[in-house]
């Protein structure tokens, strides 16, 4: 006898399925609101789909798992150069940006990611570090050309 026929004999099956569908709708709306809050906290998250953003948030304590998503948030960055660190509580230190073409640009100040650093914090620090490093390099280049 097919199992589908047995499912029809379950008491209040339709009501239960409708309740679960409503509950799923509520959960999806709450998740959407949460992801929108994350995006409003760090505008670079607007470049990511929901699945990528959830993966970043879910792997916040593992910076290496966040790196594959950098290219979607930062057009010119493919990955970061990571320096192993033996300091207590430090997960890694990023000292350079690496482009898709393999060009390496050393950051003015390394980004230290600790086990207490929020993923949004170090990504914002990366954004700020990228801006300040490139501004300094551009200024140095202009100064060198002018002299």
C-alpha atoms as an extended CHARMM CRD file, in Angstrom:
* protein
*
       147  EXT
         1         1  UNK       CA              0.0000000000        0.0000000000        0.0000000000  PROA      1               0.0000000000
         2         2  UNK       CA              1.4560000000        3.4430000000       -0.9310000000  PROA      2               0.0000000000
         3         3  UNK       CA              2.6850000000        5.6410000000        1.9240000000  PROA      3               0.0000000000
         4         4  UNK       CA              0.8420000000        8.6350000000        0.4650000000  PROA      4               0.0000000000
         5         5  UNK       CA             -2.4480000000        6.9730000000        1.3010000000  PROA      5               0.0000000000
         6         6  UNK       CA             -1.3160000000        6.5030000000        4.9120000000  PROA      6               0.0000000000
         7         7  UNK       CA             -0.4210000000       10.2030000000        5.1330000000  PROA      7               0.0000000000
         8         8  UNK       CA             -3.9950000000       11.0850000000        4.2400000000  PROA      8               0.0000000000
         9         9  UNK       CA             -5.1790000000        9.2790000000        7.3590000000  PROA      9               0.0000000000
        10        10  UNK       CA             -3.1230000000       11.4430000000        9.7380000000  PROA      10              0.0000000000
        11        11  UNK       CA             -5.4040000000       13.5030000000       11.9760000000  PROA      11              0.0000000000
        12        12  UNK       CA             -5.4520000000       17.2560000000       11.2750000000  PROA      12              0.0000000000
        13        13  UNK       CA             -2.7940000000       16.8960000000        8.5710000000  PROA      13              0.0000000000
        14        14  UNK       CA             -4.0360000000       19.8220000000        6.4990000000  PROA      14              0.0000000000
        15        15  UNK       CA             -4.2870000000       22.1160000000        9.5150000000  PROA      15              0.0000000000
        16        16  UNK       CA             -0.7860000000       21.0950000000       10.6580000000  PROA      16              0.0000000000
        17        17  UNK       CA              0.7010000000       21.7120000000        7.2010000000  PROA      17              0.0000000000
        18        18  UNK       CA             -0.9860000000       25.1180000000        6.9790000000  PROA      18              0.0000000000
        19        19  UNK       CA              0.3270000000       26.0500000000       10.4280000000  PROA      19              0.0000000000
        20        20  UNK       CA              3.8460000000       24.9510000000        9.4450000000  PROA      20              0.0000000000
        21        21  UNK       CA              3.6180000000       26.9210000000        6.1810000000  PROA      21              0.0000000000
        22        22  UNK       CA              2.6060000000       30.0350000000        8.1360000000  PROA      22              0.0000000000
        23        23  UNK       CA              5.4350000000       29.4770000000       10.5780000000  PROA      23              0.0000000000
        24        24  UNK       CA              7.8870000000       29.1230000000        7.6710000000  PROA      24              0.0000000000
        25        25  UNK       CA              6.6580000000       32.4380000000        6.2520000000  PROA      25              0.0000000000
        26        26  UNK       CA              7.2540000000       34.1530000000        9.5950000000  PROA      26              0.0000000000
        27        27  UNK       CA             10.7630000000       32.6480000000        9.8180000000  PROA      27              0.0000000000
        28        28  UNK       CA             11.6090000000       33.7270000000        6.2630000000  PROA      28              0.0000000000
        29        29  UNK       CA             10.4550000000       37.2900000000        6.9860000000  PROA      29              0.0000000000
        30        30  UNK       CA             12.5320000000       37.4000000000       10.1810000000  PROA      30              0.0000000000
        31        31  UNK       CA             15.5750000000       36.0690000000        8.3320000000  PROA      31              0.0000000000
        32        32  UNK       CA             15.0850000000       38.6470000000        5.5800000000  PROA      32              0.0000000000
        33        33  UNK       CA             14.8900000000       41.4310000000        8.1740000000  PROA      33              0.0000000000
        34        34  UNK       CA             18.0360000000       40.1350000000        9.9000000000  PROA      34              0.0000000000
        35        35  UNK       CA             19.9830000000       40.0230000000        6.6240000000  PROA      35              0.0000000000
        36        36  UNK       CA             18.7900000000       43.5240000000        5.7610000000  PROA      36              0.0000000000
        37        37  UNK       CA             20.0520000000       44.7320000000        9.1600000000  PROA      37              0.0000000000
        38        38  UNK       CA             23.4430000000       43.1350000000        8.4460000000  PROA      38              0.0000000000
        39        39  UNK       CA             23.5500000000       44.8570000000        5.0560000000  PROA      39              0.0000000000
        40        40  UNK       CA             22.6920000000       48.2160000000        6.6010000000  PROA      40              0.0000000000
        41        41  UNK       CA             25.5480000000       47.7290000000        9.0900000000  PROA      41              0.0000000000
        42        42  UNK       CA             28.1040000000       47.0540000000        6.3290000000  PROA      42              0.0000000000
        43        43  UNK       CA             27.1880000000       48.3270000000        2.8820000000  PROA      43              0.0000000000
        44        44  UNK       CA             29.5730000000       45.8640000000        1.1620000000  PROA      44              0.0000000000
        45        45  UNK       CA             27.0990000000       43.1200000000        2.1140000000  PROA      45              0.0000000000
        46        46  UNK       CA             24.6540000000       44.5520000000       -0.4650000000  PROA      46              0.0000000000
        47        47  UNK       CA             26.8500000000       42.9880000000       -3.1680000000  PROA      47              0.0000000000
        48        48  UNK       CA             26.1840000000       39.4970000000       -1.7880000000  PROA      48              0.0000000000
        49        49  UNK       CA             23.2540000000       37.1830000000       -2.2130000000  PROA      49              0.0000000000
        50        50  UNK       CA             21.4860000000       35.8080000000        0.8380000000  PROA      50              0.0000000000
        51        51  UNK       CA             23.3280000000       32.4610000000        0.6620000000  PROA      51              0.0000000000
        52        52  UNK       CA             26.7590000000       34.1250000000        0.5660000000  PROA      52              0.0000000000
        53        53  UNK       CA             25.8730000000       36.4850000000        3.4000000000  PROA      53              0.0000000000
        54        54  UNK       CA             24.5970000000       33.6180000000        5.5390000000  PROA      54              0.0000000000
        55        55  UNK       CA             27.8100000000       31.7000000000        4.8690000000  PROA      55              0.0000000000
        56        56  UNK       CA             29.9140000000       34.6830000000        5.9570000000  PROA      56              0.0000000000
        57        57  UNK       CA             27.8790000000       35.2080000000        9.1150000000  PROA      57              0.0000000000
        58        58  UNK       CA             27.9340000000       31.4820000000        9.8730000000  PROA      58              0.0000000000
        59        59  UNK       CA             31.7100000000       31.3180000000        9.4580000000  PROA      59              0.0000000000
        60        60  UNK       CA             32.4880000000       34.6080000000       11.1880000000  PROA      60              0.0000000000
        61        61  UNK       CA             35.0220000000       32.9360000000       13.4820000000  PROA      61              0.0000000000
        62        62  UNK       CA             36.8870000000       31.4280000000       10.5120000000  PROA      62              0.0000000000
        63        63  UNK       CA             38.3290000000       34.2490000000        8.3780000000  PROA      63              0.0000000000
        64        64  UNK       CA             39.6530000000       31.7630000000        5.8070000000  PROA      64              0.0000000000
        65        65  UNK       CA             36.0950000000       30.7790000000        4.9230000000  PROA      65              0.0000000000
        66        66  UNK       CA             35.1380000000       34.4300000000        4.3970000000  PROA      66              0.0000000000
        67        67  UNK       CA             37.9700000000       35.0900000000        1.9090000000  PROA      67              0.0000000000
        68        68  UNK       CA             36.3010000000       33.4010000000       -1.1060000000  PROA      68              0.0000000000
        69        69  UNK       CA             33.5450000000       36.0320000000       -0.9110000000  PROA      69              0.0000000000
        70        70  UNK       CA             35.8750000000       39.0640000000       -0.9950000000  PROA      70              0.0000000000
        71        71  UNK       CA             35.7440000000       39.3360000000       -4.7850000000  PROA      71              0.0000000000
        72        72  UNK       CA             32.0130000000       39.9810000000       -4.6130000000  PROA      72              0.0000000000
        73        73  UNK       CA             32.3710000000       42.6970000000       -1.9790000000  PROA      73              0.0000000000
        74        74  UNK       CA             35.5730000000       44.3380000000       -3.2510000000  PROA      74              0.0000000000
        75        75  UNK       CA             35.8740000000       44.4020000000       -7.0420000000  PROA      75              0.0000000000
        76        76  UNK       CA             39.6730000000       44.4690000000       -7.1830000000  PROA      76              0.0000000000
        77        77  UNK       CA             40.4810000000       42.1010000000       -4.3280000000  PROA      77              0.0000000000
        78        78  UNK       CA             40.6750000000       38.3740000000       -4.8980000000  PROA      78              0.0000000000
        79        79  UNK       CA             42.0610000000       37.3960000000       -1.5120000000  PROA      79              0.0000000000
        80        80  UNK       CA             44.2170000000       38.6210000000        1.3600000000  PROA      80              0.0000000000
        81        81  UNK       CA             47.7030000000       37.5860000000        2.3770000000  PROA      81              0.0000000000
        82        82  UNK       CA             47.4850000000       35.9720000000        5.7770000000  PROA      82              0.0000000000
        83        83  UNK       CA             50.3020000000       35.8660000000        8.3040000000  PROA      83              0.0000000000
        84        84  UNK       CA             50.1490000000       33.1020000000       10.8970000000  PROA      84              0.0000000000
        85        85  UNK       CA             50.1800000000       34.4820000000       14.3950000000  PROA      85              0.0000000000
        86        86  UNK       CA             51.0450000000       32.7960000000       17.6710000000  PROA      86              0.0000000000
        87        87  UNK       CA             49.5510000000       35.5070000000       19.8810000000  PROA      87              0.0000000000
        88        88  UNK       CA             46.8730000000       34.3920000000       22.3150000000  PROA      88              0.0000000000
        89        89  UNK       CA             43.3770000000       34.8490000000       20.8660000000  PROA      89              0.0000000000
        90        90  UNK       CA             44.5980000000       36.0300000000       17.4390000000  PROA      90              0.0000000000
        91        91  UNK       CA             43.1810000000       34.0170000000       14.5530000000  PROA      91              0.0000000000
        92        92  UNK       CA             45.1970000000       35.6690000000       11.7840000000  PROA      92              0.0000000000
        93        93  UNK       CA             46.7730000000       38.8700000000       10.5510000000  PROA      93              0.0000000000
        94        94  UNK       CA             46.1180000000       40.1130000000        7.0390000000  PROA      94              0.0000000000
        95        95  UNK       CA             48.9840000000       42.2170000000        5.7160000000  PROA      95              0.0000000000
        96        96  UNK       CA             48.2950000000       42.5570000000        1.9940000000  PROA      96              0.0000000000
        97        97  UNK       CA             45.5490000000       42.5910000000       -0.6180000000  PROA      97              0.0000000000
        98        98  UNK       CA             45.9430000000       40.3660000000       -3.6630000000  PROA      98              0.0000000000
        99        99  UNK       CA             44.1450000000       41.1550000000       -6.9160000000  PROA      99              0.0000000000
       100       100  UNK       CA             42.6850000000       38.7020000000       -9.3940000000  PROA      100             0.0000000000
       101       101  UNK       CA             45.7800000000       39.3120000000      -11.5420000000  PROA      101             0.0000000000
       102       102  UNK       CA             48.0770000000       38.3800000000       -8.6490000000  PROA      102             0.0000000000
       103       103  UNK       CA             49.1690000000       41.9360000000       -7.8730000000  PROA      103             0.0000000000
       104       104  UNK       CA             50.0160000000       42.2550000000       -4.1880000000  PROA      104             0.0000000000
       105       105  UNK       CA             49.5060000000       45.5410000000       -2.3340000000  PROA      105             0.0000000000
       106       106  UNK       CA             50.7950000000       45.6510000000        1.2290000000  PROA      106             0.0000000000
       107       107  UNK       CA             48.4190000000       47.3190000000        3.6750000000  PROA      107             0.0000000000
       108       108  UNK       CA             49.7760000000       50.2670000000        5.6650000000  PROA      108             0.0000000000
       109       109  UNK       CA             48.7000000000       48.5940000000        8.8590000000  PROA      109             0.0000000000
       110       110  UNK       CA             47.8960000000       44.8760000000        9.1150000000  PROA      110             0.0000000000
       111       111  UNK       CA             44.4150000000       43.7850000000       10.0860000000  PROA      111             0.0000000000
       112       112  UNK       CA             44.4380000000       41.6240000000       13.1840000000  PROA      112             0.0000000000
       113       113  UNK       CA             41.5010000000       39.2550000000       13.5000000000  PROA      113             0.0000000000
       114       114  UNK       CA             40.9810000000       37.9040000000       16.9980000000  PROA      114             0.0000000000
       115       115  UNK       CA             38.4850000000       35.3580000000       18.2300000000  PROA      115             0.0000000000
       116       116  UNK       CA             36.4580000000       38.3210000000       19.5580000000  PROA      116             0.0000000000
       117       117  UNK       CA             36.5460000000       40.3680000000       16.3450000000  PROA      117             0.0000000000
       118       118  UNK       CA             33.2080000000       40.5770000000       14.5740000000  PROA      118             0.0000000000
       119       119  UNK       CA             33.3730000000       39.7610000000       10.8470000000  PROA      119             0.0000000000
       120       120  UNK       CA             31.7790000000       43.1310000000       10.0490000000  PROA      120             0.0000000000
       121       121  UNK       CA             34.4790000000       44.8880000000       12.0800000000  PROA      121             0.0000000000
       122       122  UNK       CA             37.4320000000       43.3900000000       10.2580000000  PROA      122             0.0000000000
       123       123  UNK       CA             35.7770000000       43.7780000000        6.8530000000  PROA      123             0.0000000000
       124       124  UNK       CA             35.1750000000       47.4630000000        7.6540000000  PROA      124             0.0000000000
       125       125  UNK       CA             38.7920000000       47.6950000000        8.8030000000  PROA      125             0.0000000000
       126       126  UNK       CA             39.8110000000       46.1340000000        5.4750000000  PROA      126             0.0000000000
       127       127  UNK       CA             37.7330000000       48.6900000000        3.5750000000  PROA      127             0.0000000000
       128       128  UNK       CA             39.2730000000       51.5700000000        5.5190000000  PROA      128             0.0000000000
       129       129  UNK       CA             42.7660000000       50.0660000000        5.1720000000  PROA      129             0.0000000000
       130       130  UNK       CA             42.2920000000       49.6550000000        1.4270000000  PROA      130             0.0000000000
       131       131  UNK       CA             41.2630000000       53.3010000000        1.0750000000  PROA      131             0.0000000000
       132       132  UNK       CA             44.1040000000       54.6880000000        3.1870000000  PROA      132             0.0000000000
       133       133  UNK       CA             46.7430000000       52.4340000000        1.5940000000  PROA      133             0.0000000000
       134       134  UNK       CA             45.7020000000       53.2820000000       -1.9590000000  PROA      134             0.0000000000
       135       135  UNK       CA             45.4400000000       57.0040000000       -1.1150000000  PROA      135             0.0000000000
       136       136  UNK       CA             48.9830000000       56.9330000000        0.3000000000  PROA      136             0.0000000000
       137       137  UNK       CA             50.3290000000       55.0300000000       -2.7060000000  PROA      137             0.0000000000
       138       138  UNK       CA             48.6220000000       57.4500000000       -5.0970000000  PROA      138             0.0000000000
       139       139  UNK       CA             49.9900000000       60.4300000000       -3.1910000000  PROA      139             0.0000000000
       140       140  UNK       CA             53.4990000000       58.9140000000       -3.2390000000  PROA      140             0.0000000000
       141       141  UNK       CA             53.2300000000       58.2740000000       -6.9910000000  PROA      141             0.0000000000
       142       142  UNK       CA             52.0770000000       61.8510000000       -7.7030000000  PROA      142             0.0000000000
       143       143  UNK       CA             54.8720000000       63.2440000000       -5.5420000000  PROA      143             0.0000000000
       144       144  UNK       CA             57.4230000000       61.0690000000       -7.3420000000  PROA      144             0.0000000000
       145       145  UNK       CA             56.1870000000       62.1450000000      -10.7890000000  PROA      145             0.0000000000
       146       146  UNK       CA             56.2300000000       65.8180000000       -9.8190000000  PROA      146             0.0000000000
       147       147  UNK       CA             59.8160000000       65.7260000000       -8.5540000000  PROA      147             0.0000000000
